[in-house]
């Protein structure tokens, strides 16, 4: 049986073509790699390889996140409207293209800081990190808002959305995995030039992905018509009113709170990876390719299983199960001492991530649909901007947690690869890779169980009302 046997319901609306879904899915590569790479290496790169004081690294990343929180919803609102060229070129596709290119370029520039002695004069590097991070954040957020905002418009039905998510996993997911292990073979502790070399290679691949993405984001006449319909019928909703409507929607806010906690957990675990291999296990980074392979295979091979479970038990129950599994997978990092143990528990972590990543887009799209029905028009880019307020706050928590733990435990940021950390500093790494992510995941699970109710009959009534209103 193929993925379609688990996901397609012939009673649903006509699905988008496989070709369109495939092309569209390359946009996930751009999004996921950029934010994952930032979380994976930036803190370590500037704290250890560049030698910038941990307090300054923390402040720079916090300012980057705060700037994004303030600008993201406003950018979404200002661009979430009809322009003179919208009917011809589309409402979201042009914004996706013109934001992706500079986002990729600024990502590359992050790894070319001023070549000065930060111990005697740290401020040029501090300002460089903060400014380039903010510029990267602006264009990355604009890209993310319109790319994810367009998902609900290109793929309308519940099963169609799950199918589009599945295709994004099964095919470009393999390329994303290959991209994620390229730095592991190139990066060497104590050699900052290896970080730049791997980033240049990745930048070329990301630019190719952008070219492949273009056919997938091209908006059909039907998609454009749904935007036009809303703008003709409904007056423009002010930004403050849109914020008020969004923040008053229980399901939207419940999912955002849970998703933010999950994002903090994943970001902490990822950002801790280099520290864990270097300081806790005392192993070269290239050996982390083995747990990464195990993780990737678990993600890919479990996808049909989650599709079956979601089709039988619903999106929400499946999503909650994935959150619980992710939380359980973080606990062993408190005692892991061998590469073999990392590989085993990477499999469990991959199972949990496969579920949560696969289910979040269909569930998010439902919450967007609920707000669309209230407003009478599609404003998904604004909603993604509001969502980014919460998601970017996760970067603040991530920086505060890692920076705070390192300060409290006396982490030594000497770039010498043979530097030995104290037992307390090693315990601190275990805490911000395992204990704190586990707590946040279980909290997210409780939030979804208690407050989220857009499912079953309520969900079907919502879709019926959207069809009746041509939205």
N, C-alpha and C positions, 0 to 999 in steps of 0.2 A: 504494500500500500504506500502511496506517496503522501506528501503533505496535503494535497488537495482533498484526499479522502477524509482527512481529519478536520479540515477547515471550511470547505465550501459547502454551502447549503443552496441547492438549486432554487429554493423559494425566495432567496434574497435578490436584491437588485443585481443587474448585470455588473460583473466585476471588471475592473481595469485589466488591461492586458498584462501578461507576464513580462513583456518587453518593457512596458512603462514602469512596472514595479521594480524590475531589475535596475533600470537606469536611476530611478528615484532612490534606491537603496544605497547608491554610492555617496549620497549626501550624508548618510549616517557615518560613513567612514571618516569624512572630513570633521564632522562634529565630535564623534567619540574619540578620535585620535588626538585632536587638538586639546581637548579638556583633560583627557587621560594623561597625555604627555606632560602637560603643565603640572598636574597633580603629582605625577611620578617623579619628576626630576628637578623642578625649579627650586624648591626649598633646599634640597640637598646640594644642588649645583652651586647656589649662591652662598650657602652656609659653609660647606666643606671645601668644594673645589675652588671657589673664588675667595673664600675666607672672610666674607662679610659677617659682622657681628650678628648673632641670632636675633637680638632685639630689633635691629634694623631690617633684617629679612622679614620678620613677623610684621612690623609696621608697614613696610612696602606692600606686602601681599594683602594686608587688611585694608589699606587705602585703595588698592586696586579693586577689591571686592565691594567696598562701600561706594566707590564711584560707579561701579556697575549696577549696584542696587538702586542708586538714585537715577541713573540715566536710562536703564533698560525699559521700564514701563513707559517713560515719556517717548523714547525712540519708537517703541511699538505703536503707541497711540498716534504719533505724528505721521508714521508711514502706513498706518492701517486704514487707508482711505483711497478714494478714486482720484487718479491724476489724469492729465490729458492723454498720456500714453498708455493708460491702464487697459482700455478696451482692446487695444491692438497687441500689446506685449504681455499683458497679464497684470494681476494685482500683487502677486508675490514673487514670481519668477525673476523680474529685474532686480529686486532687492537682494535676492539670494546670490545672484551673480556678482553684483557690485560690492557686496560685503565680504564674500568668501575670499576673494583675491588678496585684499589688504590684511585680512585676518591671518592668512597663511604667511605673508611676508613679515608681519610683526612677530609672529611666532618664531621665525628664523632669527630675527634680530635679537630676541631675548638671550640667545647664546653667543652674542658678540658684544659683551660689555666692554667698557673702557679698560685698557690694559695698564692698570696702575696698581700700586701697593695699597691695598685697602686697610692694612693695619695702621698706616700713617695718615692716609687720607681716604676715608670710606665714603664720603658724601657724593662724589660723582657717580660711583657705582650704585649707591642707594637711589639717587634720583633717576638714574638710567633704568634700573629695575622697575621703579614705580611708574614712570612715564610710559615706557614701552609696554608694560603690563596693562596700563589703562587704555592705551590705544588698541592693543590687541583685544582687550575686553569689549570695547565699543563695537568693533566690526564683527567680532565673534558673536556677540549677543544679537546684533541685528540679523546676522545670518541665521542664527538658531531660532529666533522669533518667527521669521518668515518661512524657514524650512519646516519646522514642526507645526507652525500654524497652517501650512498648506496641506499637511497630512490629512486632517479631518475633512478637507474639501475635495481632495483627489480620491479618497477612499471613504465611502459613505457608510457602508454597512458593517455591522459587528464582525461578521466572519471575514469580510473583505479586509478589514483593518488587521485582523489576526494573520491573514495570509500575507499581507504586505510586510508585516513585522517578521514573519517566518522567512520570507525570501531575503530580507535584509540580513538575517542571521546566516542562512545556509550558503549563500554565494559570496557576497562581498565580505562576509565574516571571515572567510579564509584569508582574504587579502589583508584585512585588518590585523589578523593574528600574525601573519608574516611581517607586517610593518612593526608590530609591537616587539618582536624578538630581534629585529635588526640592531637596535641600540645595545642589546645585551651582548652581542658578539663584538661590538666596536668599542663601547665605553670601557675605560680602564680607570680604576681608582687613582687619583693623583694626577691625571692627565686631562685637563679641561678641553684640549683641542679635539679629543675623541667625541665629546658631546656635540661640538659643532659639526664634525664630519657626519655623524649619524643624522643630525637634523637636516643637513643639506640633502642627503639622500631621500629622507622622508618628504621634504618640501617638494621635490620633483614628482614623487608619487601622488601627493595631494593635489598638485596642479593637474595631473592627468585625470584624477578622480573628478575634479571639477568639470572638465570637458565632457566626461561620460555622463555626468549628472544632468546636463542641459536638456536632453529630450524628456527626461522623467519629470521635470518641474514645469514643462510647457503646459499651459492651461488651455483646456478645451473650451469650446463655446459654451457648453453647459456649466462649467465651473465659473467662467466669467459672468454668466447670466445670473447665477445665484448671488454673486456680489452685487451686481447691478440691481437686482430685485430688491435687496435689502436697502440699498441706498435710495431707491426711488420711493419706497413705501415709508421708511422710518427716517426721522430727522437724526442728525448726528448726535450721538451720545457724548456728553462732555467727558473729559478725562476723569475728573473727580467723581462724576456720577458712575462712570464705568468702574472705577476703583471701588466705590461703595457697593455696587451691585455684585461685583466679583467677591469681595471680602465678606459679603453677607450670605453667600451660597455655602451651605454646610458641606456638601460633598466636595466641592472644589477646594475648600480650605482644609478639609480633613485629609484629602489626598496629598495636598501640598505639604502639610506638616509631616505626614508619614514619609513622603518621598524625600523631603529634606533630611530627615534623620537617616534614611537609607544612603543618601548621597554622602553625608558626612562619614558614615561608616566605611563605605567603599573608598572614599578619598583618603581617609586616614590609613587604611590598610595598604593602599597603593603607594602613598607617599612614604610609608614606613619600610617599603620593600628593600630599598638599597641599604638603609641603615641595618635592617635585619640580617641581610646576607653578609654585609661587611663587618658589623660589630658583634652580632649575636652568634652567628654560625661561623664567622671567620672564613667565608668562602668567596671565590671570585664571582663577579656578577654573571658571567656567561653560564654558570651552572644553574642559574634561575630559569634557563630555557626549559629544563625538564619539568618543573612544576607548572610552567606556563603552557607547555604542551598538554599536560594532564588536565589543566584547567580548561583549555580550549576544547579538547575532546569531550569533556563532560558537558560543556555548554552546547556544543553542536549535537551530540548524540542524544541528549535528553530533550531536545526541542520537540520531536514528535510526541514524546510522553506528555509534555506540558500541554501540547495542542489537544490531545485526547482528554486529559483531565479538565481543561478549560471548557471543551465542548460538552462534557458531561456534568460538571459541577458549577460552571460559571466562572467568569473572569475574576471576581472578587475573592472567592474561596481559594482559587488557585494562586492568586497574588499573595494572599496572607500566608499560605503554605510556603511559598518561596522566601518570604521575609523571615519566617521562623527558621528555615533551613540555613539561610545566610547567617543569622545570628549564632546558631549552633556551630557553624564552621569557623567562627572567629575565636572561640574559647581555647582551642588547643595551642594557639600562639603563645599562651602563657607558659607552656612547658616544652614546646618543640625544641629539640637539640640536633636533629639530623636532617639531611636532605630528603631522605626517604619519607620521614614524617611530613615534611612540607608538601611533598608530592601527593601523599594520601589525602591530606586535608584540603589541598587545592582542588581535588576532584569534588569534594563536598561543597566547597565554595562555588565551584563552577555550576553545580546543579542548582544552587540557590540563585545565582546571578542569572542563569538562563531563564528561569521562571520570572523573576521580577522585571528584567529588561524586556522580555517578550510580552508581558501583560500590561506594562505601564502605559504604552501608547493607546491601545484600545480603551483603557479606563480613563485616561486623560481626555481623549476625544469625546467620551460620553459627558464629562463635566463641561467641556467647551460647548457641546450641543445644548446642554441645559441652559447655559447662559445665553447662547444664541437665540433660543426660543424666547427668553425674557426680553432681550434687546430688539429682536426682530431683524437682526442683520449679523453678518459674520464679522467678528473682530478678534480673530484668533491670535493675530500678532500682538495685540494689546494684552491678551490673556497670557501669552507666553512671556511677555515682558513682566507682567505681575508675578507670574510663576518664577521668573528669574530673580525677583527680590528674595524669595525664599532659597532658591538653589545657590545663589551667590553668597547668601549668608553662611552657607555650609563651608565656603572657603575661609571665611573669617574664623569660624569655630575650629576648622582644621589647623590654620596657622597658629591660633591661640593655644590649642591643645599641644601641638608638637613643640612650639616655642616655649610654652610654659613648663612642660615636662622636662625639656632639655635644661632649662634654667634651674629647676628644682633638683634635678638629679646630677647636675654638673657634667653634662655631655661635653667632651673635648672635640672641637671642630678642626683639629689639626688635619690638613689635607694628606699627610703622610699615610699611605695605605696600611702601614704596620702599627698605627696608633692603637693602643689597648685601652678600652673603656673600663671604668669601674663597675663592680657588680650592680651598684645602684643605677648607673646610667643604662646598663643593659636591661635591667628590670623596667626602666622607664620606656624603652623601645617596645618591650613586650606589652606594656600597658596601652600605648597609643596604637599598637597594631592589633591587639586582640581584645582586651577587656572593655575599653570604651566603645569600639565598634559593636561589640556584642550587646552592650546595654542599650545603645541607640536603636539597634534592630528590633529588639524585643519591645521597646517603647513604641516604635512604629507599628508593630503588629497589634498592640493593644489599642492604639488610636483607630486603626482601620476596623477592628472588630466592634468597637463601641459606637462609632459615629457614622460610618459610611453606609448609605442605604439606596444608592442609585443602581438597582439591580432588579431582576425578575420583571414583574408586571409594570413597575414604575419605569423601567428602562424602555420597555416596548411601547408604552404610551407616549413617551418622549419622542421616539423615532417616528411614530405615526403622526404626531402633531407637526414635526418638522416637514414630513412629506406633504401634509395637507397645506402648509403655508409656503411650499416651494423653496424651503431653505435647506 
